[in-house]
Amino acid sequence: MSAQATVDLPLSARQPASLGLHRVIRLANWWPALRRLLLAWPFPMAIFVLWSLASHYQWVAPQVLPTPETVLTTFGDLLRNGDLRSNGVISFYRVIAGFGIGAGIGLALGVGMGLSPTFKDYVYPLFKAFAQVPSLGWLPLLMMLVGIDEALKIILVAKAALVPVALNTFKGIETVPTRYIDVAKVYGFSKWQLLAKVVFPSAFPMIWNGVRYGLTHSWLALVAVELLASSEGLGFLIVYGRQLYQMDVVMAAVVVVGAVGYVLDKVLALIEARLLRWRREAF
């Protein structure tokens, strides 16, 4: 009678051979994002190096182009004395209030034009004419009507958000494939089921793109109107620095404006990826 010897293998030897393949696949999935990140750095770094050289060797007058160290120091001072926080909070309130109003009206207009051909025939020509006028084009008229207080900023921000949200909502609903609607009718969907389960889910990616563009345009419009008619906000901080020939304040505020706009767009992109996760899982 022969006894079969039992050999205790180490844990690494008992792991499935496919584990290494899974790790390779995970790395391969991460590579596109990592590659985009790596490719995004050289250009801004080149600009930063050129800025450093131009300011340190005084290729441009220091009063016009301060050094990065000076801008960083000024940024810290603005944080400590509260100017950056107070003006940033005011700008953030304005953009959220105006964007909320504009996006709400834009969604209603887009849905109405997308679902009702009659409503589209009445509204769309006038809406297109309204959209062709930039937000700042309405500034002189609105200053005469509502003054230069908060209402002016919020109205202009709302207009900047309304146009892209309405257009993308309208186009998203209008371009829903007819075969989706035909299949829903075969299954006997009611009108509300058709809208809730077919039309809006299919149009949602384009609608959300309109929301992202609307928020970006709102932020740009807000900073522009604060540059022209405001005594508070990040745009005013830029004008204040320019009037006092403090270009370090101007550049610090410009960097903050760009960073805030970038973060707002990325937050909406993350929300979009979360909401549309079902599309990737379906495929």
C-alpha positions, 0 to 999 in steps of 0.5 A: 500500500503506497501513501501519497505525500502531501506537499504544502505549497506556499500561498503565492503558488496556490493563487490562480494563474489568472491573477497576474492577468487580472492585474495586467488588465487593471493596469491596462484600464488605467493607462489611458487616464494616466497617459492623458494626465502625463500629456497634460503636464508638459505645456503648463509646465513650459508656460510656468518655466517661461514665466519664471525666466521672464520675471527673474531675468526681467524680460518684462518689467516687474510691475507688469509680470511679478515672479511666481514667488510674489504671486504665491506670497500674495495668494497667502496674504489674500487667504489670511486677511480674508479678501479671497474668501469673502470675494470668492463666497460672493462670486460662488453665491452669484453663480449658483443662484444665477445658474439655478434659475437659468438652468431651470428655465432652460430645461423647461424651454428645451423640454417644451420645444423638444416635445411639442412641435407647435411650441417649438414653432412659436418659441424657437425663432425668437429664442435663436435671436435671443441666444445670438446676443452675448450676455454682456450685450444685455448689460447696458439695458439691464443696468438701466432697468435693474441697476448694478446690484445683485439682480444684474449679476444674477440675470446675466449669469442666468442668461448665460446658463439658459442658452446652452441648457435649453439648446442641448435639452431640445437637441437631445430630445429631438434626436432620440432614435425613433426605433426606441419609441417604436419599441416602447409603443409595441410594449404598450408604454403610456405617454409618461412611461415613454418619457420617463423610461425612453425619451429622457434617459436617451437624451440625458447625456446631451442634456447633461452636456448642456448643464456642464456648458451652462455652468462654465458659461455662467462662471465666465459671464459672472467674472466678466460682469464683476469686472465691469459693474461690481464692488465685490467678487473675484472679478472685482478683485482683479479690477482692484489689483489693476487699478492699484498696479498690483499685478500680483493680486491680479494674477493670484485672482486670475489663478483662483478664477481658473481653478474654480472653473476647472473644479466646477466642471470636474465635479459635474464630470464626476457626477455624469460618470456616476449617473451614466455608469449603467451605460458602461455596465450595459455594454 
